[in-house]
Amino acid sequence: MFGPRTAVDLPVRDDYRRDGAGRGPWAYCTAGTFLLGQILERATGAPVDRLIAEHVFAPLGITRWRFARSPSGEVQTGGQLRLRPRDLATLGWLVRKRGRVGDRQIVSAAFMEAALTVHRTAFADQRQDYGYLFWRRPLSTGCGETTAWFMSGNGGNAVFVLDELDAVVVVARTHYNRGRAMHDQTKSLVERHVLPSLACGRSPVTGRGAAP
């Protein structure tokens, strides 16, 4: 498991270089998000799981959740958070509404705008970009394409936020530690069996018009 020492070691790699904007080489790394949780704890003086529960989960009505901990006892914010699919959908809808629920701004609108802005190309061969903690890529709908911002987890778990379709799609899977294949399978499932109905008005199975 990644920990604070891993994050400290990364910038001193022999091949580490910054570009003109001061950014180092892009690489997906759980240690960065783990370290972010520790920064939040140091800045607020409160455990990060308690902060999230109080300021995000409680206002959304999410009552069942569980964070894992590192071998040295820190809250693991880089992954392994346990939530029900319906609660993942609730978080996805919060993103769809840019941090707002009803008349209450749960997450800063300015942060949501920054998070849902492309900052780096992640995998050019898949047309996949990265914001702040969110991925972005086009998805085939069967009658064109739509752009999704999404959260992606081990096992092929994913929460797709589809602004153009005003929808959120959650996929819950347990195909853990299978590399890119687990994410490719999730993408294929959504493109073949969900998006045709949402975007094209037809059954994903028969290709016929959807019932009114």
Z-matrix of the N, CA and C atoms (Angstrom, degrees):
N
C 1 1.468
C 2 1.528 1 109.49
N 3 1.338 2 116.06 1 141.52
C 4 1.460 3 119.60 2 176.35
C 5 1.524 4 110.50 3 -69.23
N 6 1.313 5 116.20 4 150.82
C 7 1.448 6 121.36 5 177.18
C 8 1.513 7 110.42 6 -147.17
N 9 1.328 8 118.50 7 -178.88
C 10 1.464 9 121.37 8 -177.22
C 11 1.522 10 113.46 9 -55.31
N 12 1.342 11 118.78 10 -36.47
C 13 1.460 12 120.39 11 -178.46
C 14 1.526 13 110.87 12 -63.60
N 15 1.345 14 116.18 13 -37.80
C 16 1.461 15 120.26 14 178.69
C 17 1.515 16 110.45 15 -60.01
N 18 1.325 17 116.90 16 -45.63
C 19 1.460 18 121.33 17 -178.55
C 20 1.524 19 111.25 18 -62.94
N 21 1.320 20 117.05 19 -37.78
C 22 1.459 21 120.77 20 179.09
C 23 1.524 22 110.66 21 -66.38
N 24 1.302 23 116.98 22 -36.45
C 25 1.463 24 120.75 23 -176.82
C 26 1.528 25 113.14 24 -72.57
N 27 1.324 26 118.37 25 -27.35
C 28 1.458 27 120.51 26 -172.27
C 29 1.531 28 114.34 27 -58.01
N 30 1.337 29 120.95 28 -47.13
C 31 1.477 30 119.65 29 -175.87
C 32 1.520 31 114.63 30 -68.38
N 33 1.327 32 119.71 31 -8.34
C 34 1.457 33 120.12 32 -178.66
C 35 1.532 34 111.63 33 -104.55
N 36 1.317 35 117.18 34 19.97
C 37 1.459 36 119.82 35 173.54
C 38 1.531 37 109.67 36 -64.25
N 39 1.295 38 116.76 37 150.08
C 40 1.465 39 121.11 38 -178.15
C 41 1.521 40 112.32 39 -60.37
N 42 1.341 41 117.07 40 -32.48
C 43 1.467 42 120.25 41 -175.22
C 44 1.525 43 112.74 42 -98.57
N 45 1.339 44 117.53 43 14.77
C 46 1.466 45 120.54 44 -176.56
C 47 1.526 46 110.20 45 -78.20
N 48 1.338 47 116.00 46 122.58
C 49 1.463 48 121.96 47 178.17
C 50 1.523 49 109.03 48 -138.22
N 51 1.332 50 116.41 49 148.09
C 52 1.460 51 121.18 50 175.95
C 53 1.519 52 109.90 51 -103.49
N 54 1.354 53 115.17 52 148.25
C 55 1.461 54 119.10 53 177.42
C 56 1.525 55 110.17 54 -87.63
N 57 1.339 56 117.47 55 -173.53
C 58 1.454 57 121.60 56 -177.00
C 59 1.511 58 114.12 57 -62.59
N 60 1.337 59 116.91 58 -22.99
C 61 1.462 60 121.25 59 178.57
C 62 1.523 61 112.15 60 -91.45
N 63 1.329 62 116.59 61 4.23
C 64 1.456 63 120.23 62 178.73
C 65 1.510 64 114.57 63 85.36
N 66 1.333 65 117.48 64 10.57
C 67 1.459 66 121.06 65 -177.55
C 68 1.526 67 110.57 66 -95.54
N 69 1.315 68 115.87 67 137.36
C 70 1.453 69 120.88 68 176.34
C 71 1.516 70 110.85 69 -81.94
N 72 1.332 71 117.86 70 -179.15
C 73 1.467 72 121.24 71 179.22
C 74 1.518 73 110.60 72 -63.33
N 75 1.340 74 116.01 73 139.14
C 76 1.461 75 119.56 74 -178.64
C 77 1.517 76 110.26 75 -79.61
N 78 1.325 77 115.59 76 134.65
C 79 1.459 78 121.45 77 172.20
C 80 1.514 79 107.36 78 -156.73
N 81 1.325 80 116.43 79 134.09
C 82 1.457 81 119.20 80 176.08
C 83 1.519 82 108.69 81 -67.08
N 84 1.339 83 116.57 82 130.68
C 85 1.462 84 119.90 83 -175.98
C 86 1.522 85 110.05 84 -151.40
N 87 1.321 86 115.83 85 117.12
C 88 1.458 87 121.27 86 179.02
C 89 1.524 88 111.83 87 -59.59
N 90 1.320 89 116.65 88 -29.75
C 91 1.466 90 119.96 89 -176.69
C 92 1.522 91 112.01 90 -59.72
N 93 1.332 92 118.02 91 -33.44
C 94 1.455 93 120.37 92 -179.58
C 95 1.516 94 112.36 93 -63.90
N 96 1.333 95 116.54 94 -42.40
C 97 1.459 96 120.33 95 179.78
C 98 1.520 97 111.00 96 -73.47
N 99 1.319 98 116.34 97 -34.20
C 100 1.464 99 120.47 98 174.03
C 101 1.529 100 109.81 99 -60.38
N 102 1.323 101 116.36 100 -45.64
C 103 1.463 102 121.36 101 179.98
C 104 1.525 103 110.94 102 -64.89
N 105 1.337 104 117.54 103 -34.98
C 106 1.460 105 120.92 104 177.50
C 107 1.526 106 111.02 105 -59.15
N 108 1.334 107 116.75 106 -40.96
C 109 1.463 108 119.72 107 176.84
C 110 1.516 109 112.08 108 -61.05
N 111 1.332 110 116.79 109 -39.52
C 112 1.463 111 120.39 110 178.48
C 113 1.526 112 111.66 111 -68.02
N 114 1.329 113 116.69 112 -34.90
C 115 1.464 114 120.72 113 176.64
C 116 1.527 115 110.26 114 -64.49
N 117 1.326 116 117.00 115 -42.43
C 118 1.464 117 120.91 116 178.05
C 119 1.527 118 110.66 117 -61.36
N 120 1.316 119 116.65 118 -42.48
C 121 1.463 120 119.45 119 179.02
C 122 1.526 121 111.12 120 -62.59
N 123 1.319 122 116.28 121 -43.10
C 124 1.466 123 119.48 122 -178.75
C 125 1.530 124 111.01 123 -67.32
N 126 1.337 125 116.93 124 -37.59
C 127 1.466 126 120.54 125 -177.79
C 128 1.523 127 112.44 126 -71.55
N 129 1.337 128 117.12 127 -33.16
C 130 1.466 129 120.64 128 -174.28
C 131 1.519 130 113.74 129 -103.70
N 132 1.325 131 116.61 130 -20.27
C 133 1.454 132 120.03 131 -176.97
C 134 1.508 133 113.97 132 75.88
N 135 1.336 134 117.03 133 13.70
C 136 1.467 135 121.62 134 -178.62
C 137 1.521 136 109.74 135 -126.26
N 138 1.332 137 118.16 136 150.02
C 139 1.463 138 120.56 137 176.23
C 140 1.526 139 110.67 138 -59.24
N 141 1.327 140 116.97 139 136.84
C 142 1.462 141 120.08 140 -173.43
C 143 1.521 142 112.04 141 -66.41
N 144 1.335 143 118.15 142 -31.08
C 145 1.464 144 118.59 143 177.75
C 146 1.522 145 110.99 144 -67.41
N 147 1.339 146 116.54 145 -34.95
C 148 1.466 147 119.81 146 176.91
C 149 1.525 148 110.86 147 -68.98
N 150 1.327 149 117.03 148 -39.00
C 151 1.466 150 120.84 149 177.46
C 152 1.525 151 111.13 150 -59.67
N 153 1.331 152 115.85 151 -47.80
C 154 1.462 153 119.91 152 -178.59
C 155 1.520 154 110.69 153 -65.74
N 156 1.327 155 116.73 154 -41.92
C 157 1.463 156 119.87 155 179.79
C 158 1.526 157 111.33 156 -61.93
N 159 1.324 158 116.62 157 -42.13
C 160 1.469 159 120.95 158 -176.08
C 161 1.518 160 112.95 159 -75.12
N 162 1.333 161 116.67 160 -41.90
C 163 1.463 162 119.98 161 -170.43
C 164 1.525 163 114.24 162 -98.65
N 165 1.327 164 117.71 163 -14.71
C 166 1.469 165 120.09 164 179.80
C 167 1.524 166 111.26 165 -122.37
N 168 1.322 167 117.43 166 -57.86
C 169 1.458 168 119.63 167 -174.67
C 170 1.528 169 112.51 168 -64.37
N 171 1.325 170 117.61 169 -48.68
C 172 1.466 171 120.34 170 -176.82
C 173 1.530 172 112.56 171 -59.43
N 174 1.337 173 120.07 172 -48.40
C 175 1.467 174 119.14 173 178.43
C 176 1.524 175 113.66 174 -61.94
N 177 1.341 176 117.14 175 -23.58
C 178 1.463 177 120.72 176 -179.94
C 179 1.525 178 112.33 177 -92.42
N 180 1.328 179 117.43 178 -2.29
C 181 1.457 180 120.36 179 -179.50
C 182 1.516 181 113.73 180 77.87
N 183 1.329 182 117.51 181 19.13
C 184 1.466 183 121.53 182 178.35
C 185 1.525 184 108.26 183 -86.97
N 186 1.331 185 116.28 184 116.85
C 187 1.463 186 120.81 185 -173.59
C 188 1.522 187 113.55 186 -113.96
N 189 1.329 188 117.28 187 -12.19
C 190 1.469 189 120.52 188 -177.65
C 191 1.529 190 109.28 189 -120.65
N 192 1.306 191 116.85 190 117.21
C 193 1.458 192 121.81 191 -178.80
C 194 1.522 193 108.93 192 -161.91
N 195 1.323 194 115.75 193 160.07
C 196 1.461 195 119.91 194 177.18
C 197 1.524 196 109.96 195 -154.47
N 198 1.325 197 115.47 196 125.52
C 199 1.459 198 122.08 197 172.85
C 200 1.527 199 109.60 198 -93.55
N 201 1.314 200 116.53 199 145.65
C 202 1.462 201 121.46 200 170.03
C 203 1.528 202 108.80 201 -84.70
N 204 1.317 203 115.49 202 167.94
C 205 1.462 204 120.86 203 176.80
C 206 1.523 205 110.09 204 -126.27
N 207 1.317 206 114.81 205 152.36
C 208 1.459 207 120.92 206 178.34
C 209 1.529 208 109.31 207 -73.10
N 210 1.337 209 118.15 208 166.77
C 211 1.470 210 120.01 209 177.32
C 212 1.524 211 113.52 210 -57.09
N 213 1.341 212 117.12 211 -25.96
C 214 1.465 213 119.84 212 179.05
C 215 1.523 214 112.89 213 -96.24
N 216 1.351 215 117.18 214 7.60
C 217 1.458 216 120.86 215 169.89
C 218 1.507 217 117.16 216 99.56
N 219 1.342 218 118.77 217 -4.17
C 220 1.466 219 119.85 218 179.61
C 221 1.529 220 110.72 219 -74.14
N 222 1.335 221 116.12 220 149.80
C 223 1.463 222 120.73 221 173.44
C 224 1.527 223 108.33 222 -64.18
N 225 1.311 224 117.15 223 128.69
C 226 1.463 225 122.27 224 -176.62
C 227 1.529 226 109.38 225 -87.71
N 228 1.318 227 116.64 226 99.28
C 229 1.467 228 121.17 227 179.73
C 230 1.523 229 112.38 228 -91.91
N 231 1.324 230 117.32 229 2.72
C 232 1.462 231 120.42 230 179.04
C 233 1.511 232 113.85 231 -89.90
N 234 1.332 233 117.68 232 0.17
C 235 1.457 234 120.11 233 -179.43
C 236 1.516 235 110.71 234 156.94
N 237 1.340 236 115.71 235 -176.56
C 238 1.462 237 123.83 236 175.50
C 239 1.523 238 113.74 237 68.97
N 240 1.325 239 117.70 238 18.71
C 241 1.458 240 120.88 239 173.20
C 242 1.523 241 108.72 240 -75.49
N 243 1.338 242 117.04 241 129.76
C 244 1.459 243 122.50 242 -179.48
C 245 1.528 244 109.72 243 -98.16
N 246 1.330 245 116.16 244 120.79
C 247 1.459 246 122.59 245 176.58
C 248 1.523 247 109.07 246 -141.85
N 249 1.333 248 116.66 247 152.70
C 250 1.461 249 120.57 248 174.11
C 251 1.525 250 109.59 249 -73.04
N 252 1.339 251 117.98 250 151.02
C 253 1.466 252 120.08 251 177.82
C 254 1.524 253 113.09 252 -53.79
N 255 1.336 254 117.43 253 -39.20
C 256 1.472 255 119.25 254 -179.50
C 257 1.529 256 111.12 255 -64.00
N 258 1.342 257 116.42 256 -32.49
C 259 1.464 258 119.56 257 178.60
C 260 1.525 259 111.30 258 -77.13
N 261 1.328 260 117.01 259 -32.47
C 262 1.465 261 119.64 260 171.60
C 263 1.524 262 110.24 261 -61.76
N 264 1.339 263 115.97 262 -39.64
C 265 1.466 264 119.76 263 177.56
C 266 1.526 265 110.89 264 -63.78
N 267 1.323 266 116.51 265 -37.79
C 268 1.462 267 120.52 266 177.53
C 269 1.527 268 110.79 267 -62.64
N 270 1.327 269 116.98 268 -42.22
C 271 1.463 270 120.27 269 176.30
C 272 1.524 271 110.89 270 -64.71
N 273 1.340 272 116.18 271 -39.34
C 274 1.461 273 119.57 272 176.99
C 275 1.514 274 112.06 273 -61.55
N 276 1.327 275 116.56 274 -40.24
C 277 1.465 276 119.73 275 179.40
C 278 1.525 277 111.18 276 -68.44
N 279 1.327 278 116.46 277 -32.67
C 280 1.466 279 119.83 278 174.06
C 281 1.525 280 110.08 279 -60.38
N 282 1.323 281 116.60 280 -40.76
C 283 1.464 282 120.53 281 176.61
C 284 1.524 283 110.05 282 -66.62
N 285 1.327 284 116.69 283 -43.29
C 286 1.473 285 120.84 284 178.98
C 287 1.524 286 110.92 285 -55.92
N 288 1.331 287 116.74 286 -37.80
C 289 1.465 288 122.13 287 -179.09
C 290 1.521 289 112.44 288 -93.46
N 291 1.335 290 114.98 289 14.20
C 292 1.467 291 121.99 290 175.00
C 293 1.520 292 112.72 291 55.76
N 294 1.338 293 114.51 292 45.16
C 295 1.450 294 121.15 293 172.85
C 296 1.510 295 115.34 294 88.93
N 297 1.324 296 117.36 295 4.13
C 298 1.464 297 120.95 296 -174.35
C 299 1.527 298 111.21 297 -112.25
N 300 1.320 299 116.33 298 138.26
C 301 1.461 300 122.43 299 173.54
C 302 1.519 301 107.67 300 -128.17
N 303 1.327 302 116.53 301 115.02
C 304 1.455 303 119.72 302 -175.92
C 305 1.515 304 110.17 303 61.44
N 306 1.319 305 116.43 304 -124.09
C 307 1.468 306 120.06 305 179.95
C 308 1.529 307 111.96 306 -101.22
N 309 1.327 308 116.63 307 14.78
C 310 1.467 309 120.29 308 -176.55
C 311 1.522 310 110.82 309 -116.93
N 312 1.334 311 116.65 310 130.50
C 313 1.460 312 122.07 311 176.55
C 314 1.525 313 107.85 312 -90.17
N 315 1.339 314 116.67 313 103.89
C 316 1.464 315 121.59 314 -176.64
C 317 1.527 316 111.11 315 -77.85
N 318 1.317 317 116.24 316 -43.51
C 319 1.465 318 122.71 317 178.43
C 320 1.522 319 107.85 318 -119.97
N 321 1.303 320 117.30 319 138.60
C 322 1.462 321 122.56 320 -178.04
C 323 1.522 322 112.10 321 -48.86
N 324 1.328 323 116.04 322 129.63
C 325 1.463 324 120.60 323 177.38
C 326 1.523 325 110.84 324 -62.57
N 327 1.324 326 116.69 325 -35.27
C 328 1.465 327 120.35 326 178.92
C 329 1.522 328 110.74 327 -65.13
N 330 1.342 329 116.66 328 -40.42
C 331 1.459 330 118.65 329 177.45
C 332 1.516 331 110.81 330 -66.70
N 333 1.320 332 117.83 331 -41.74
C 334 1.456 333 120.22 332 -179.63
C 335 1.527 334 110.54 333 -61.60
N 336 1.321 335 116.79 334 -39.38
C 337 1.464 336 119.91 335 177.97
C 338 1.528 337 110.63 336 -63.54
N 339 1.331 338 116.27 337 -42.74
C 340 1.463 339 119.83 338 179.35
C 341 1.523 340 111.36 339 -67.92
N 342 1.335 341 116.27 340 -40.03
C 343 1.463 342 120.24 341 -178.57
C 344 1.516 343 111.54 342 -65.68
N 345 1.333 344 116.69 343 -36.01
C 346 1.462 345 121.59 344 -178.11
C 347 1.525 346 110.90 345 -98.30
N 348 1.292 347 115.52 346 38.93
C 349 1.465 348 123.70 347 172.18
C 350 1.522 349 107.64 348 -120.50
N 351 1.310 350 117.41 349 133.88
C 352 1.465 351 120.16 350 179.35
C 353 1.524 352 109.48 351 -68.49
N 354 1.322 353 116.25 352 121.80
C 355 1.459 354 121.86 353 177.17
C 356 1.527 355 112.48 354 -107.45
N 357 1.311 356 116.64 355 -28.62
C 358 1.456 357 120.03 356 178.73
C 359 1.529 358 110.17 357 -148.45
N 360 1.336 359 115.63 358 148.30
C 361 1.460 360 120.26 359 166.99
C 362 1.522 361 107.48 360 -78.71
N 363 1.335 362 115.93 361 126.85
C 364 1.460 363 120.04 362 -177.69
C 365 1.520 364 111.45 363 -92.38
N 366 1.321 365 116.19 364 -61.18
C 367 1.462 366 121.77 365 -179.77
C 368 1.522 367 107.95 366 -128.34
N 369 1.317 368 115.84 367 96.07
C 370 1.462 369 120.49 368 -174.77
C 371 1.521 370 111.88 369 -61.07
N 372 1.337 371 117.37 370 -34.38
C 373 1.459 372 120.09 371 -178.02
C 374 1.522 373 112.25 372 -67.06
N 375 1.338 374 117.20 373 -20.01
C 376 1.461 375 121.43 374 178.02
C 377 1.529 376 112.36 375 -109.26
N 378 1.330 377 116.41 376 7.92
C 379 1.474 378 121.79 377 -178.30
C 380 1.531 379 110.18 378 54.22
N 381 1.315 380 115.01 379 43.20
C 382 1.457 381 120.71 380 -175.26
C 383 1.523 382 110.13 381 -113.20
N 384 1.339 383 115.48 382 128.82
C 385 1.462 384 122.82 383 -176.92
C 386 1.519 385 110.22 384 -117.38
N 387 1.335 386 115.05 385 172.94
C 388 1.462 387 120.69 386 -178.43
C 389 1.516 388 109.73 387 -135.51
N 390 1.344 389 115.49 388 135.19
C 391 1.456 390 121.80 389 173.08
C 392 1.520 391 108.76 390 -100.98
N 393 1.335 392 116.80 391 -129.04
C 394 1.459 393 121.16 392 169.94
C 395 1.521 394 107.56 393 -107.03
N 396 1.324 395 116.93 394 100.03
C 397 1.465 396 124.60 395 178.12
C 398 1.526 397 113.44 396 73.29
N 399 1.314 398 118.42 397 4.33
C 400 1.464 399 122.05 398 176.74
C 401 1.525 400 109.76 399 -126.70
N 402 1.333 401 114.99 400 143.94
C 403 1.455 402 122.61 401 174.36
C 404 1.522 403 110.12 402 -97.28
N 405 1.342 404 116.12 403 158.52
C 406 1.465 405 120.76 404 174.07
C 407 1.528 406 109.01 405 -139.30
N 408 1.335 407 115.45 406 137.74
C 409 1.458 408 120.14 407 175.54
C 410 1.526 409 109.33 408 -161.27
N 411 1.335 410 118.23 409 157.02
C 412 1.458 411 121.11 410 173.70
C 413 1.523 412 110.18 411 -79.24
N 414 1.330 413 115.27 412 148.93
C 415 1.457 414 121.83 413 175.69
C 416 1.517 415 108.92 414 -126.17
N 417 1.317 416 115.87 415 142.55
C 418 1.460 417 120.78 416 176.28
C 419 1.520 418 109.62 417 -79.03
N 420 1.326 419 116.09 418 135.10
C 421 1.461 420 120.37 419 -179.47
C 422 1.522 421 112.94 420 -103.77
N 423 1.316 422 117.38 421 -9.73
C 424 1.456 423 120.71 422 -173.11
C 425 1.510 424 111.88 423 95.85
N 426 1.330 425 116.81 424 -16.16
C 427 1.465 426 121.02 425 175.94
C 428 1.531 427 109.58 426 -138.23
N 429 1.316 428 115.63 427 25.83
C 430 1.456 429 121.07 428 -179.42
C 431 1.519 430 109.97 429 145.24
N 432 1.320 431 116.55 430 -151.00
C 433 1.458 432 122.34 431 178.50
C 434 1.520 433 109.95 432 -132.83
N 435 1.316 434 115.53 433 154.96
C 436 1.453 435 122.07 434 170.79
C 437 1.521 436 107.48 435 -137.12
N 438 1.316 437 116.39 436 150.17
C 439 1.459 438 120.88 437 -178.70
C 440 1.517 439 109.84 438 -95.58
N 441 1.319 440 116.24 439 134.34
C 442 1.460 441 121.40 440 179.82
C 443 1.520 442 110.56 441 -120.61
N 444 1.321 443 115.78 442 133.39
C 445 1.456 444 121.26 443 160.43
C 446 1.518 445 105.45 444 -91.53
N 447 1.332 446 117.21 445 140.20
C 448 1.459 447 116.31 446 -176.07
C 449 1.522 448 112.72 447 -153.17
N 450 1.333 449 113.49 448 156.52
C 451 1.458 450 123.66 449 170.94
C 452 1.517 451 106.68 450 -100.36
N 453 1.314 452 116.78 451 139.76
C 454 1.457 453 120.79 452 -174.94
C 455 1.517 454 109.84 453 -134.61
N 456 1.340 455 116.13 454 128.38
C 457 1.452 456 119.89 455 -177.38
C 458 1.513 457 113.20 456 -126.54
N 459 1.317 458 115.22 457 167.01
C 460 1.457 459 121.68 458 178.17
C 461 1.529 460 109.99 459 -56.24
N 462 1.311 461 115.29 460 146.07
C 463 1.453 462 120.54 461 -179.21
C 464 1.506 463 114.23 462 92.11
N 465 1.343 464 116.40 463 -8.71
C 466 1.454 465 120.10 464 -175.01
C 467 1.512 466 113.28 465 92.65
N 468 1.334 467 117.30 466 9.83
C 469 1.463 468 120.82 467 175.18
C 470 1.527 469 109.77 468 -67.27
N 471 1.323 470 116.46 469 143.33
C 472 1.465 471 119.36 470 -178.28
C 473 1.517 472 110.73 471 -158.52
N 474 1.326 473 114.99 472 150.57
C 475 1.466 474 123.16 473 171.60
C 476 1.519 475 106.49 474 -126.13
N 477 1.332 476 116.67 475 112.32
C 478 1.462 477 122.49 476 -178.77
C 479 1.524 478 109.56 477 -98.74
N 480 1.318 479 116.78 478 125.76
C 481 1.463 480 122.77 479 176.27
C 482 1.523 481 107.06 480 -104.65
N 483 1.323 482 115.54 481 113.61
C 484 1.465 483 122.23 482 -172.49
C 485 1.520 484 109.18 483 -110.19
N 486 1.322 485 116.47 484 87.47
C 487 1.461 486 120.92 485 -175.77
C 488 1.525 487 112.14 486 -60.21
N 489 1.328 488 117.08 487 -43.52
C 490 1.463 489 120.32 488 -175.78
C 491 1.525 490 112.11 489 -66.46
N 492 1.328 491 117.14 490 -25.38
C 493 1.464 492 121.77 491 179.78
C 494 1.521 493 112.04 492 -102.87
N 495 1.326 494 117.30 493 -0.25
C 496 1.463 495 122.91 494 -178.60
C 497 1.530 496 110.40 495 51.51
N 498 1.333 497 115.13 496 51.31
C 499 1.463 498 120.11 497 -174.82
C 500 1.521 499 110.69 498 -146.61
N 501 1.323 500 114.38 499 159.94
C 502 1.460 501 122.97 500 173.47
C 503 1.520 502 107.65 501 -128.95
N 504 1.317 503 117.10 502 134.23
C 505 1.462 504 122.54 503 179.11
C 506 1.525 505 108.73 504 -122.54
N 507 1.329 506 116.09 505 128.82
C 508 1.465 507 122.09 506 178.58
C 509 1.521 508 109.16 507 -112.78
N 510 1.317 509 116.17 508 133.11
C 511 1.463 510 122.27 509 173.35
C 512 1.525 511 107.52 510 -120.78
N 513 1.340 512 116.47 511 121.77
C 514 1.464 513 122.07 512 179.00
C 515 1.524 514 108.86 513 -111.72
N 516 1.336 515 116.37 514 119.82
C 517 1.461 516 121.34 515 -177.01
C 518 1.529 517 110.25 516 -139.55
N 519 1.322 518 116.07 517 167.98
C 520 1.467 519 121.55 518 -179.59
C 521 1.528 520 111.50 519 -130.59
N 522 1.317 521 117.36 520 31.88
C 523 1.468 522 122.29 521 -178.39
C 524 1.528 523 108.64 522 -88.03
N 525 1.323 524 116.23 523 63.67
C 526 1.461 525 121.87 524 -166.91
C 527 1.533 526 113.74 525 -71.41
N 528 1.331 527 113.58 526 148.19
C 529 1.471 528 122.66 527 169.47
C 530 1.522 529 112.97 528 57.73
N 531 1.338 530 116.19 529 42.99
C 532 1.464 531 120.96 530 179.69
C 533 1.522 532 112.08 531 -112.71
N 534 1.321 533 117.14 532 20.13
C 535 1.453 534 120.01 533 176.52
C 536 1.520 535 112.52 534 65.82
N 537 1.323 536 115.52 535 -150.77
C 538 1.459 537 120.36 536 -176.45
C 539 1.526 538 112.13 537 -65.24
N 540 1.325 539 117.70 538 -25.79
C 541 1.467 540 120.95 539 -176.16
C 542 1.519 541 112.23 540 -57.79
N 543 1.332 542 117.80 541 -38.62
C 544 1.464 543 119.50 542 -177.53
C 545 1.527 544 110.72 543 -65.71
N 546 1.327 545 117.49 544 -34.55
C 547 1.459 546 120.75 545 178.68
C 548 1.528 547 111.11 546 -76.91
N 549 1.322 548 117.07 547 -36.23
C 550 1.465 549 120.50 548 177.05
C 551 1.527 550 110.86 549 -63.11
N 552 1.329 551 117.41 550 -38.07
C 553 1.461 552 120.88 551 178.59
C 554 1.526 553 111.13 552 -64.98
N 555 1.324 554 116.29 553 -41.32
C 556 1.466 555 119.78 554 178.07
C 557 1.521 556 110.77 555 -63.04
N 558 1.314 557 116.90 556 -45.45
C 559 1.465 558 121.02 557 177.92
C 560 1.524 559 110.57 558 -57.98
N 561 1.325 560 117.07 559 -46.19
C 562 1.462 561 120.98 560 -179.50
C 563 1.522 562 111.56 561 -62.61
N 564 1.318 563 116.70 562 -40.94
C 565 1.470 564 120.80 563 179.30
C 566 1.522 565 110.82 564 -59.73
N 567 1.329 566 116.15 565 -47.04
C 568 1.471 567 120.31 566 -178.08
C 569 1.525 568 110.86 567 -66.98
N 570 1.323 569 116.93 568 -42.25
C 571 1.467 570 120.08 569 -178.87
C 572 1.524 571 112.08 570 -66.84
N 573 1.307 572 117.73 571 -36.48
C 574 1.469 573 120.68 572 -175.07
C 575 1.519 574 113.51 573 -86.97
N 576 1.343 575 117.17 574 -33.19
C 577 1.458 576 119.37 575 -168.58
C 578 1.527 577 115.19 576 -118.17
N 579 1.327 578 117.90 577 -6.87
C 580 1.467 579 119.68 578 -178.90
C 581 1.524 580 111.81 579 -121.03
N 582 1.312 581 117.18 580 -52.39
C 583 1.464 582 120.42 581 -172.19
C 584 1.523 583 114.76 582 -65.39
N 585 1.342 584 120.78 583 -32.94
C 586 1.470 585 117.87 584 177.62
C 587 1.525 586 112.89 585 -57.08
N 588 1.333 587 117.06 586 -38.49
C 589 1.468 588 119.68 587 178.73
C 590 1.520 589 111.88 588 -71.58
N 591 1.332 590 116.58 589 -40.44
C 592 1.462 591 119.94 590 -177.60
C 593 1.522 592 112.38 591 -70.80
N 594 1.326 593 116.37 592 -40.81
C 595 1.467 594 120.18 593 -171.12
C 596 1.515 595 113.93 594 -99.95
N 597 1.323 596 117.08 595 -28.66
C 598 1.468 597 119.70 596 -170.29
C 599 1.516 598 113.42 597 -113.68
N 600 1.334 599 117.29 598 -9.01
C 601 1.456 600 119.80 599 179.39
C 602 1.506 601 114.03 600 68.36
N 603 1.356 602 116.49 601 33.51
C 604 1.451 603 118.18 602 178.09
C 605 1.513 604 110.38 603 -138.35
N 606 1.316 605 115.79 604 160.08
C 607 1.446 606 121.35 605 179.15
C 608 1.516 607 109.91 606 -67.61
N 609 1.351 608 118.76 607 132.12
C 610 1.457 609 120.07 608 178.00
C 611 1.523 610 112.40 609 -70.28
N 612 1.340 611 117.32 610 -15.26
C 613 1.459 612 121.03 611 -177.58
C 614 1.517 613 111.11 612 -89.83
N 615 1.343 614 116.75 613 -49.74
C 616 1.462 615 120.21 614 -174.95
C 617 1.512 616 113.49 615 -97.21
N 618 1.359 617 116.44 616 -21.94
C 619 1.454 618 119.41 617 -175.64
C 620 1.515 619 112.66 618 81.11
N 621 1.344 620 117.37 619 -0.67
C 622 1.464 621 120.86 620 179.53
C 623 1.521 622 110.48 621 -83.39
N 624 1.312 623 114.19 622 166.17
C 625 1.450 624 119.13 623 179.04
C 626 1.513 625 111.70 624 -58.88
N 627 1.318 626 116.10 625 139.79
C 628 1.456 627 120.39 626 179.75
C 629 1.515 628 110.22 627 -70.20
N 630 1.330 629 115.67 628 149.47
C 631 1.464 630 120.37 629 178.54
C 632 1.510 631 109.64 630 -67.13
N 633 1.328 632 117.89 631 144.48
C 634 1.463 633 120.62 632 179.68
C 635 1.519 634 111.30 633 -68.86
